[in-house]
Amino acid sequence: MTDRLIENARIVSATGVQTGAIAIDDGRIRAVGPDVASEYGDAADVIDADRMVAMPGVVDVHNHMHDSDLFPDGIDFASETASAAAGGVTTVVELPTQTPITSPEAFREKREECADLAHVDFGLVAGNVEDSDLDVDGIIAEGTRDFKTFTADPYLASDETIVSLMEKVGNAGGKVRVHCETQGILDHARASIDENTPDVYMDSRPLEAELDAISRMGWFAEYADCPLHVVHVSSGSGAREGGRFKSRANVPVTLETCPHYLAFSKEDVEEKGPFLKVNPSLKSPTEVERLWEAVRDGTIDLIASEHFPTYREDRERGWENIWEPYAGLPGIETMLEFLVSAGVHEDRLSWPRLHELVCARPAREAGVYPQKGSLQEGTDADIVLVREEEFEVSADDLRYVGGWTPYEGQEWSARVDTVIADGDVIARDHELRVSPGRGEFLSRS
């Protein structure tokens, strides 16, 4: 007898949407398609999807979830992977925040800490690299292919360091992720600002800083023969700048953006103030629309949450002094609902394009496809059911412990209903049904 059957679902794949069923056995997908229900109707547990949309569990390859030296009590890999699971994210690849992970020993220690706390399967990224004199092969052997570096403070690496890192990582078969803003431009912009109000923060990180750094990193990657992943592209112009290298470079260049850059512009800061403080900063409404176009036409390869957790009271301090709170927004739990509501339901994206952006392509870039990011037979039974209904976004309805969301009060039209990981129901209506430690580390070496 089959363990579980999801029937009467609208199943999303790379090519379209079809009504059918998904049979699950021993944590893996046994069969999927329009005729599956009749063959596996005697399953031990039958879930009637009632024509809800079924997608692979979301794969989020950029989030900040665990740093005992930075995050306050109550915020750690357990609390944040719980938020991820509640929002339909069944695989995460976590990046360093303040504490660098630049040695095999540091990577191993963090991996072991996170394994005890994880609600979902996870991978890790090495970083924040400020010195290229590191054991790249040793770190890769511990289970990652990704190294993160910066062209800006607080983890600014010199051009020579970045080129040297790219050479080492490229030779070892890995990829370098880069935060792209040119520090010299940021310094010049900041020097002319004397105010502390939230609106001036956007002016301290101008668009040109992103454009210049993306261009330079493209040439650096080409020179060093190393695959490049540009994280959190904040503008349509930035996407176009990166797109030039995708078409003519000899090495792979992938471009990532995040939901907040599609949801908000600098004009929203008057209302939300420090609750929209993020690096790179938000850009103009015109750049937001250009970014949506880049997402739609394939210039942007994938979308990640760039989730950064803080408590509401910590963020409130920014109303008086915007320079005090850390930059970063919580968003892993709301990512899928936003992209369905503002993307698919507003005809900006098709279901298959959304599938590529948050499931298939992130899984490929993470090195875990088709085990993750697909609904193919024999793959992990990580599935999210999306209920199409209108509701008002409220932090009170989220599993996230920080007590706030930048999307508060927005009207959306899609709600994560049921989340399944490895064949087990782990969340329903943002309520968790599993304990920390069920997630496993995914070695990506």
One Martini backbone bead per residue (centre of mass of N, CA, C, O) as a GRO file, in nm:
protein
  445
    1MET     BB    1   0.097   0.036   0.022
    2THR     BB    2   0.062   0.356  -0.003
    3ASP     BB    3   0.120   0.621   0.196
    4ARG     BB    4   0.049   0.869  -0.017
    5LEU     BB    5  -0.220   1.087  -0.152
    6ILE     BB    6  -0.252   1.339  -0.402
    7GLU     BB    7  -0.554   1.477  -0.504
    8ASN     BB    8  -0.683   1.707  -0.707
    9ALA     BB    9  -0.441   1.854  -0.860
   10ARG     BB   10  -0.243   2.132  -0.969
   11ILE     BB   11   0.033   2.056  -1.158
   12VAL     BB   12   0.357   2.178  -1.160
   13SER     BB   13   0.576   2.243  -1.432
   14ALA     BB   14   0.793   2.329  -1.686
   15THR     BB   15   0.531   2.307  -1.909
   16GLY     BB   16   0.288   2.314  -1.684
   17VAL     BB   17  -0.063   2.235  -1.612
   18GLN     BB   18  -0.205   1.955  -1.427
   19THR     BB   19  -0.445   1.730  -1.353
   20GLY     BB   20  -0.386   1.531  -1.048
   21ALA     BB   21  -0.150   1.302  -0.897
   22ILE     BB   22   0.039   1.202  -0.591
   23ALA     BB   23   0.263   0.949  -0.511
   24ILE     BB   24   0.378   0.819  -0.187
   25ASP     BB   25   0.699   0.654  -0.093
   26ASP     BB   26   0.931   0.659   0.132
   27GLY     BB   27   0.968   0.987   0.069
   28ARG     BB   28   0.878   0.939  -0.235
   29ILE     BB   29   0.808   0.964  -0.562
   30ARG     BB   30   0.616   0.731  -0.746
   31ALA     BB   31   0.380   0.917  -0.878
   32VAL     BB   32   0.269   1.128  -1.167
   33GLY     BB   33  -0.065   1.226  -1.267
   34PRO     BB   34  -0.386   1.179  -1.410
   35ASP     BB   35  -0.387   0.838  -1.327
   36VAL     BB   36  -0.297   0.786  -1.023
   37ALA     BB   37  -0.553   0.761  -0.843
   38SER     BB   38  -0.659   0.483  -0.956
   39GLU     BB   39  -0.392   0.318  -0.863
   40TYR     BB   40  -0.358   0.478  -0.550
   41GLY     BB   41  -0.637   0.483  -0.369
   42ASP     BB   42  -0.515   0.287  -0.117
   43ALA     BB   43  -0.394   0.479   0.059
   44ALA     BB   44  -0.329   0.558   0.385
   45ASP     BB   45  -0.321   0.864   0.272
   46VAL     BB   46  -0.562   1.119   0.176
   47ILE     BB   47  -0.534   1.416  -0.024
   48ASP     BB   48  -0.754   1.672  -0.092
   49ALA     BB   49  -0.681   1.949  -0.293
   50ASP     BB   50  -0.912   2.098  -0.437
   51ARG     BB   51  -0.739   2.243  -0.675
   52MET     BB   52  -0.478   2.289  -0.585
   53VAL     BB   53  -0.155   2.388  -0.598
   54ALA     BB   54   0.131   2.193  -0.710
   55MET     BB   55   0.463   2.201  -0.581
   56PRO     BB   56   0.762   2.221  -0.527
   57GLY     BB   57   0.962   2.275  -0.301
   58VAL     BB   58   1.125   2.534  -0.201
   59VAL     BB   59   1.443   2.682  -0.307
   60ASP     BB   60   1.666   2.856  -0.086
   61VAL     BB   61   1.991   3.024  -0.167
   62HIS     BB   62   1.923   3.294   0.032
   63ASN     BB   63   2.019   3.308   0.376
   64HIS     BB   64   1.986   3.425   0.728
   65MET     BB   65   1.993   3.205   1.039
   66HIS     BB   66   2.302   3.165   1.175
   67ASP     BB   67   2.430   3.362   1.466
   68SER     BB   68   2.541   3.367   1.788
   69ASP     BB   69   2.698   3.660   1.767
   70LEU     BB   70   2.422   3.821   1.663
   71PHE     BB   71   2.172   3.685   1.735
   72PRO     BB   72   1.923   3.674   1.934
   73ASP     BB   73   1.729   3.541   2.137
   74GLY     BB   74   1.525   3.309   1.937
   75ILE     BB   75   1.743   3.330   1.698
   76ASP     BB   76   1.771   3.057   1.466
   77PHE     BB   77   1.768   2.770   1.287
   78ALA     BB   78   1.500   2.685   1.409
   79SER     BB   79   1.317   2.938   1.372
   80GLU     BB   80   1.380   2.980   1.056
   81THR     BB   81   1.300   2.693   0.947
   82ALA     BB   82   1.014   2.718   1.043
   83SER     BB   83   0.938   2.954   0.859
   84ALA     BB   84   1.005   2.813   0.597
   85ALA     BB   85   0.809   2.574   0.618
   86ALA     BB   86   0.545   2.746   0.642
   87GLY     BB   87   0.619   2.872   0.332
   88GLY     BB   88   0.734   2.615   0.144
   89VAL     BB   89   1.034   2.572   0.243
   90THR     BB   90   1.244   2.267   0.204
   91THR     BB   91   1.510   2.431   0.110
   92VAL     BB   92   1.833   2.544   0.230
   93VAL     BB   93   2.085   2.807   0.175
   94GLU     BB   94   2.325   2.920   0.393
   95LEU     BB   95   2.463   3.229   0.506
   96PRO     BB   96   2.671   3.428   0.622
   97THR     BB   97   2.694   3.702   0.832
   98GLN     BB   98   2.923   3.783   1.058
   99THR     BB   99   3.043   3.505   1.076
  100PRO     BB  100   3.296   3.349   0.949
  101ILE     BB  101   3.342   3.089   0.678
  102THR     BB  102   3.702   2.996   0.618
  103SER     BB  103   3.701   2.690   0.721
  104PRO     BB  104   3.666   2.363   0.776
  105GLU     BB  105   3.608   2.390   1.082
  106ALA     BB  106   3.383   2.605   1.070
  107PHE     BB  107   3.197   2.449   0.884
  108ARG     BB  108   3.159   2.198   1.064
  109GLU     BB  109   3.043   2.339   1.311
  110LYS     BB  110   2.793   2.459   1.174
  111ARG     BB  111   2.672   2.200   1.061
  112GLU     BB  112   2.623   2.069   1.342
  113GLU     BB  113   2.442   2.284   1.461
  114CYS     BB  114   2.216   2.282   1.237
  115ALA     BB  115   2.131   1.981   1.248
  116ASP     BB  116   1.986   2.014   1.538
  117LEU     BB  117   1.773   2.258   1.414
  118ALA     BB  118   1.647   2.146   1.160
  119HIS     BB  119   1.342   2.136   0.960
  120VAL     BB  120   1.520   2.135   0.700
  121ASP     BB  121   1.694   2.102   0.440
  122PHE     BB  122   2.060   2.170   0.401
  123GLY     BB  123   2.292   2.427   0.322
  124LEU     BB  124   2.622   2.580   0.270
  125VAL     BB  125   2.822   2.878   0.290
  126ALA     BB  126   3.112   3.033   0.225
  127GLY     BB  127   3.215   3.294   0.453
  128ASN     BB  128   3.353   3.604   0.452
  129VAL     BB  129   3.574   3.686   0.204
  130GLU     BB  130   3.898   3.877   0.263
  131ASP     BB  131   4.096   3.621   0.215
  132SER     BB  132   4.254   3.401  -0.020
  133ASP     BB  133   4.397   3.243   0.224
  134LEU     BB  134   4.248   2.941   0.162
  135ASP     BB  135   4.090   2.615   0.194
  136VAL     BB  136   3.916   2.522  -0.063
  137ASP     BB  137   3.927   2.211  -0.077
  138GLY     BB  138   3.849   2.162   0.223
  139ILE     BB  139   3.571   2.296   0.210
  140ILE     BB  140   3.447   2.130  -0.018
  141ALA     BB  141   3.478   1.853   0.137
  142GLU     BB  142   3.248   1.946   0.352
  143GLY     BB  143   2.990   2.058   0.139
  144THR     BB  144   3.079   2.290  -0.078
  145ARG     BB  145   3.066   2.532  -0.375
  146ASP     BB  146   3.037   2.808  -0.207
  147PHE     BB  147   3.154   3.158  -0.228
  148LYS     BB  148   3.164   3.459  -0.032
  149THR     BB  149   3.172   3.805  -0.138
  150PHE     BB  150   3.289   4.159  -0.136
  151THR     BB  151   3.265   4.517  -0.257
  152ALA     BB  152   3.181   4.581   0.050
  153ASP     BB  153   3.086   4.678   0.327
  154PRO     BB  154   3.207   4.486   0.600
  155TYR     BB  155   3.352   4.269   0.362
  156LEU     BB  156   3.584   4.390   0.210
  157ALA     BB  157   3.740   4.311  -0.095
  158SER     BB  158   3.982   4.304  -0.292
  159ASP     BB  159   4.047   4.265  -0.613
  160GLU     BB  160   4.278   4.061  -0.576
  161THR     BB  161   4.124   3.871  -0.391
  162ILE     BB  162   3.893   3.798  -0.586
  163VAL     BB  163   4.063   3.683  -0.814
  164SER     BB  164   4.206   3.466  -0.646
  165LEU     BB  165   3.952   3.323  -0.553
  166MET     BB  166   3.844   3.253  -0.835
  167GLU     BB  167   4.077   3.075  -0.921
  168LYS     BB  168   4.051   2.862  -0.697
  169VAL     BB  169   3.750   2.790  -0.733
  170GLY     BB  170   3.752   2.723  -1.033
  171ASN     BB  171   3.966   2.491  -1.014
  172ALA     BB  172   3.771   2.329  -0.795
  173GLY     BB  173   3.452   2.364  -0.901
  174GLY     BB  174   3.328   2.631  -0.821
  175LYS     BB  175   3.162   2.924  -0.669
  176VAL     BB  176   3.108   3.280  -0.681
  177ARG     BB  177   2.976   3.508  -0.456
  178VAL     BB  178   2.842   3.851  -0.501
  179HIS     BB  179   2.847   4.161  -0.357
  180CYS     BB  180   2.726   4.446  -0.559
  181GLU     BB  181   2.919   4.722  -0.446
  182THR     BB  182   3.087   5.018  -0.465
  183GLN     BB  183   3.259   5.172  -0.217
  184GLY     BB  184   3.339   5.449  -0.334
  185ILE     BB  185   3.048   5.539  -0.394
  186LEU     BB  186   2.935   5.507  -0.110
  187ASP     BB  187   3.125   5.708   0.027
  188HIS     BB  188   3.043   5.958  -0.135
  189ALA     BB  189   2.742   5.953  -0.061
  190ARG     BB  190   2.768   5.957   0.252
  191ALA     BB  191   2.934   6.233   0.285
  192SER     BB  192   2.656   6.409   0.202
  193ILE     BB  193   2.522   6.294   0.473
  194ASP     BB  194   2.352   6.416   0.786
  195GLU     BB  195   2.118   6.250   0.822
  196ASN     BB  196   1.877   6.000   1.006
  197THR     BB  197   1.664   5.938   0.813
  198PRO     BB  198   1.525   5.691   0.620
  199ASP     BB  199   1.536   5.835   0.330
  200VAL     BB  200   1.863   5.856   0.309
  201TYR     BB  201   1.952   5.562   0.261
  202MET     BB  202   1.907   5.537  -0.044
  203ASP     BB  203   2.132   5.760  -0.114
  204SER     BB  204   2.382   5.583   0.004
  205ARG     BB  205   2.290   5.356  -0.238
  206PRO     BB  206   2.346   5.373  -0.543
  207LEU     BB  207   2.300   5.235  -0.848
  208GLU     BB  208   2.599   5.265  -0.961
  209ALA     BB  209   2.730   5.067  -0.760
  210GLU     BB  210   2.603   4.814  -0.887
  211LEU     BB  211   2.682   4.841  -1.185
  212ASP     BB  212   2.989   4.844  -1.152
  213ALA     BB  213   3.025   4.573  -0.995
  214ILE     BB  214   2.898   4.381  -1.197
  215SER     BB  215   3.091   4.439  -1.426
  216ARG     BB  216   3.359   4.367  -1.284
  217MET     BB  217   3.281   4.072  -1.202
  218GLY     BB  218   3.250   3.969  -1.486
  219TRP     BB  219   3.548   4.014  -1.566
  220PHE     BB  220   3.679   3.855  -1.340
  221ALA     BB  221   3.552   3.580  -1.409
  222GLU     BB  222   3.669   3.563  -1.692
  223TYR     BB  223   3.970   3.583  -1.614
  224ALA     BB  224   3.947   3.338  -1.383
  225ASP     BB  225   3.754   3.108  -1.458
  226CYS     BB  226   3.463   3.170  -1.292
  227PRO     BB  227   3.185   3.123  -1.154
  228LEU     BB  228   2.898   3.348  -1.124
  229HIS     BB  229   2.710   3.496  -0.844
  230VAL     BB  230   2.459   3.735  -0.824
  231VAL     BB  231   2.337   3.892  -0.567
  232HIS     BB  232   2.071   4.083  -0.510
  233VAL     BB  233   1.930   4.224  -0.743
  234SER     BB  234   1.780   4.567  -0.738
  235SER     BB  235   1.766   4.601  -1.065
  236GLY     BB  236   1.711   4.628  -1.397
  237SER     BB  237   1.990   4.741  -1.473
  238GLY     BB  238   2.153   4.520  -1.330
  239ALA     BB  239   2.047   4.288  -1.499
  240ARG     BB  240   2.155   4.393  -1.772
  241GLU     BB  241   2.451   4.398  -1.695
  242GLY     BB  242   2.466   4.090  -1.637
  243GLY     BB  243   2.351   3.989  -1.915
  244ARG     BB  244   2.604   4.039  -2.089
  245PHE     BB  245   2.764   3.786  -1.971
  246LYS     BB  246   2.567   3.555  -2.039
  247SER     BB  247   2.617   3.591  -2.365
  248ARG     BB  248   2.970   3.612  -2.368
  249ALA     BB  249   3.075   3.427  -2.167
  250ASN     BB  250   3.271   3.138  -2.064
  251VAL     BB  251   3.118   3.169  -1.798
  252PRO     BB  252   2.900   3.134  -1.560
  253VAL     BB  253   2.609   3.357  -1.511
  254THR     BB  254   2.420   3.441  -1.224
  255LEU     BB  255   2.092   3.579  -1.134
  256GLU     BB  256   1.966   3.745  -0.842
  257THR     BB  257   1.664   3.795  -0.667
  258CYS     BB  258   1.408   3.962  -0.465
  259PRO     BB  259   1.102   4.033  -0.345
  260HIS     BB  260   1.156   4.331  -0.234
  261TYR     BB  261   1.243   4.442  -0.525
  262LEU     BB  262   0.935   4.387  -0.635
  263ALA     BB  263   0.754   4.535  -0.398
  264PHE     BB  264   0.962   4.782  -0.364
  265SER     BB  265   1.035   5.127  -0.319
  266LYS     BB  266   1.155   5.432  -0.223
  267GLU     BB  267   0.852   5.540  -0.184
  268ASP     BB  268   0.793   5.343   0.077
  269VAL     BB  269   0.966   5.474   0.312
  270GLU     BB  270   0.779   5.683   0.439
  271GLU     BB  271   0.599   5.456   0.573
  272LYS     BB  272   0.832   5.217   0.666
  273GLY     BB  273   1.120   5.281   0.681
  274PRO     BB  274   1.321   5.059   0.857
  275PHE     BB  275   1.140   4.819   0.718
  276LEU     BB  276   1.340   4.889   0.437
  277LYS     BB  277   1.622   4.802   0.527
  278VAL     BB  278   1.861   4.745   0.260
  279ASN     BB  279   2.115   4.540   0.090
  280PRO     BB  280   2.059   4.687  -0.133
  281SER     BB  281   1.879   4.935  -0.209
  282LEU     BB  282   1.614   5.077  -0.301
  283LYS     BB  283   1.443   5.173  -0.586
  284SER     BB  284   1.278   5.274  -0.837
  285PRO     BB  285   0.986   5.216  -0.997
  286THR     BB  286   1.122   5.170  -1.271
  287GLU     BB  287   1.319   4.946  -1.170
  288VAL     BB  288   1.102   4.749  -1.085
  289GLU     BB  289   0.980   4.701  -1.365
  290ARG     BB  290   1.245   4.608  -1.496
  291LEU     BB  291   1.278   4.363  -1.308
  292TRP     BB  292   1.027   4.212  -1.390
  293GLU     BB  293   1.118   4.176  -1.683
  294ALA     BB  294   1.376   4.011  -1.612
  295VAL     BB  295   1.217   3.781  -1.485
  296ARG     BB  296   1.037   3.709  -1.729
  297ASP     BB  297   1.281   3.683  -1.966
  298GLY     BB  298   1.553   3.547  -1.801
  299THR     BB  299   1.776   3.724  -1.683
  300ILE     BB  300   1.669   3.618  -1.437
  301ASP     BB  301   1.719   3.307  -1.275
  302LEU     BB  302   1.648   3.376  -0.963
  303ILE     BB  303   1.480   3.344  -0.641
  304ALA     BB  304   1.545   3.493  -0.322
  305SER     BB  305   1.505   3.604   0.009
  306GLU     BB  306   1.726   3.721   0.208
  307HIS     BB  307   1.692   3.639   0.491
  308PHE     BB  308   1.649   3.862   0.788
  309PRO     BB  309   1.648   3.856   1.135
  310THR     BB  310   1.429   4.060   1.345
  311TYR     BB  311   1.314   4.258   1.580
  312ARG     BB  312   1.099   4.509   1.606
  313GLU     BB  313   1.248   4.684   1.824
  314ASP     BB  314   1.512   4.707   1.661
  315ARG     BB  315   1.388   4.850   1.407
  316GLU     BB  316   1.258   5.107   1.540
  317ARG     BB  317   1.528   5.274   1.581
  318GLY     BB  318   1.532   5.391   1.278
  319TRP     BB  319   1.354   5.644   1.311
  320GLU     BB  320   1.590   5.807   1.458
  321ASN     BB  321   1.830   5.597   1.335
  322ILE     BB  322   1.912   5.444   1.040
  323TRP     BB  323   2.216   5.341   1.118
  324GLU     BB  324   2.163   5.119   1.341
  325PRO     BB  325   2.029   4.904   1.200
  326TYR     BB  326   2.019   4.635   1.040
  327ALA     BB  327   2.029   4.505   0.732
  328GLY     BB  328   1.721   4.350   0.660
  329LEU     BB  329   1.473   4.096   0.567
  330PRO     BB  330   1.197   3.925   0.615
  331GLY     BB  331   1.090   3.639   0.363
  332ILE     BB  332   1.060   3.321   0.351
  333GLU     BB  333   0.745   3.285   0.424
  334THR     BB  334   0.638   3.501   0.181
  335MET     BB  335   0.747   3.443  -0.105
  336LEU     BB  336   0.536   3.264  -0.250
  337GLU     BB  337   0.283   3.435  -0.203
  338PHE     BB  338   0.383   3.684  -0.351
  339LEU     BB  339   0.452   3.556  -0.636
  340VAL     BB  340   0.165   3.469  -0.692
  341SER     BB  341   0.011   3.736  -0.647
  342ALA     BB  342   0.217   3.943  -0.813
  343GLY     BB  343   0.271   3.744  -1.054
  344VAL     BB  344   0.061   3.534  -1.156
  345HIS     BB  345  -0.211   3.701  -1.087
  346GLU     BB  346  -0.071   3.958  -1.267
  347ASP     BB  347   0.075   3.844  -1.533
  348ARG     BB  348   0.404   3.822  -1.490
  349LEU     BB  349   0.365   3.507  -1.446
  350SER     BB  350   0.405   3.181  -1.476
  351TRP     BB  351   0.406   2.880  -1.339
  352PRO     BB  352   0.663   2.770  -1.478
  353ARG     BB  353   0.840   3.017  -1.409
  354LEU     BB  354   0.819   2.987  -1.104
  355HIS     BB  355   0.938   2.704  -1.093
  356GLU     BB  356   1.217   2.797  -1.196
  357LEU     BB  357   1.286   3.029  -0.981
  358VAL     BB  358   1.215   2.840  -0.691
  359CYS     BB  359   1.313   2.540  -0.783
  360ALA     BB  360   1.491   2.434  -1.023
  361ARG     BB  361   1.727   2.642  -1.042
  362PRO     BB  362   1.821   2.642  -0.748
  363ALA     BB  363   1.883   2.336  -0.745
  364ARG     BB  364   2.100   2.344  -0.960
  365GLU     BB  365   2.291   2.554  -0.824
  366ALA     BB  366   2.311   2.360  -0.559
  367GLY     BB  367   2.327   2.045  -0.654
  368VAL     BB  368   2.000   1.900  -0.610
  369TYR     BB  369   1.927   1.814  -0.891
  370PRO     BB  370   1.616   1.639  -0.870
  371GLN     BB  371   1.578   1.591  -0.566
  372LYS     BB  372   1.525   1.891  -0.596
  373GLY     BB  373   1.278   2.093  -0.763
  374SER     BB  374   1.085   1.837  -0.815
  375LEU     BB  375   0.825   1.585  -0.956
  376GLN     BB  376   0.979   1.331  -0.989
  377GLU     BB  377   1.037   1.019  -1.009
  378GLY     BB  378   1.228   0.938  -0.709
  379THR     BB  379   1.200   1.189  -0.554
  380ASP     BB  380   1.161   1.401  -0.326
  381ALA     BB  381   0.873   1.462  -0.114
  382ASP     BB  382   0.851   1.791  -0.200
  383ILE     BB  383   0.553   1.976  -0.112
  384VAL     BB  384   0.322   2.238  -0.224
  385LEU     BB  385   0.015   2.383  -0.125
  386VAL     BB  386  -0.195   2.621  -0.299
  387ARG     BB  387  -0.421   2.865  -0.193
  388GLU     BB  388  -0.678   3.044  -0.361
  389GLU     BB  389  -0.694   3.347  -0.173
  390GLU     BB  390  -0.804   3.613   0.006
  391PHE     BB  391  -0.578   3.832   0.201
  392GLU     BB  392  -0.429   3.973   0.490
  393VAL     BB  393  -0.135   4.070   0.589
  394SER     BB  394   0.013   3.918   0.894
  395ALA     BB  395   0.230   3.859   1.149
  396ASP     BB  396   0.027   3.690   1.329
  397ASP     BB  397   0.018   3.449   1.090
  398LEU     BB  398   0.312   3.384   1.149
  399ARG     BB  399   0.600   3.197   1.244
  400TYR     BB  400   0.760   3.431   1.280
  401VAL     BB  401   0.936   3.580   1.565
  402GLY     BB  402   0.975   3.907   1.510
  403GLY     BB  403   0.678   4.062   1.459
  404TRP     BB  404   0.729   4.112   1.136
  405THR     BB  405   0.640   4.272   0.813
  406PRO     BB  406   0.665   4.450   0.515
  407TYR     BB  407   0.360   4.332   0.420
  408GLU     BB  408   0.176   4.475   0.591
  409GLY     BB  409  -0.166   4.491   0.463
  410GLN     BB  410  -0.162   4.330   0.227
  411GLU     BB  411  -0.320   4.204  -0.069
  412TRP     BB  412  -0.373   3.865  -0.123
  413SER     BB  413  -0.415   3.536  -0.337
  414ALA     BB  414  -0.210   3.340  -0.164
  415ARG     BB  415  -0.187   3.025   0.026
  416VAL     BB  416  -0.025   2.828   0.233
  417ASP     BB  417  -0.137   2.508   0.322
  418THR     BB  418   0.068   2.259   0.239
  419VAL     BB  419   0.358   2.081   0.378
  420ILE     BB  420   0.598   1.860   0.223
  421ALA     BB  421   0.855   1.634   0.361
  422ASP     BB  422   0.952   1.336   0.287
  423GLY     BB  423   0.618   1.274   0.298
  424ASP     BB  424   0.566   1.482   0.525
  425VAL     BB  425   0.369   1.671   0.727
  426ILE     BB  426   0.498   2.001   0.842
  427ALA     BB  427   0.254   2.197   0.737
  428ARG     BB  428  -0.035   2.417   0.830
  429ASP     BB  429  -0.117   2.724   0.807
  430HIS     BB  430   0.169   2.801   0.949
  431GLU     BB  431   0.177   2.527   1.105
  432LEU     BB  432   0.371   2.326   1.285
  433ARG     BB  433   0.464   1.944   1.282
  434VAL     BB  434   0.766   1.972   1.378
  435SER     BB  435   1.100   1.918   1.474
  436PRO     BB  436   1.399   1.966   1.548
  437GLY     BB  437   1.627   1.767   1.332
  438ARG     BB  438   1.492   1.663   1.054
  439GLY     BB  439   1.700   1.790   0.903
  440GLU     BB  440   1.943   1.769   0.633
  441PHE     BB  441   2.247   1.758   0.508
  442LEU     BB  442   2.375   1.890   0.193
  443SER     BB  443   2.606   1.772  -0.003
  444ARG     BB  444   2.798   2.003  -0.249
  445SER     BB  445   3.095   1.887  -0.364
   0.00000   0.00000   0.00000
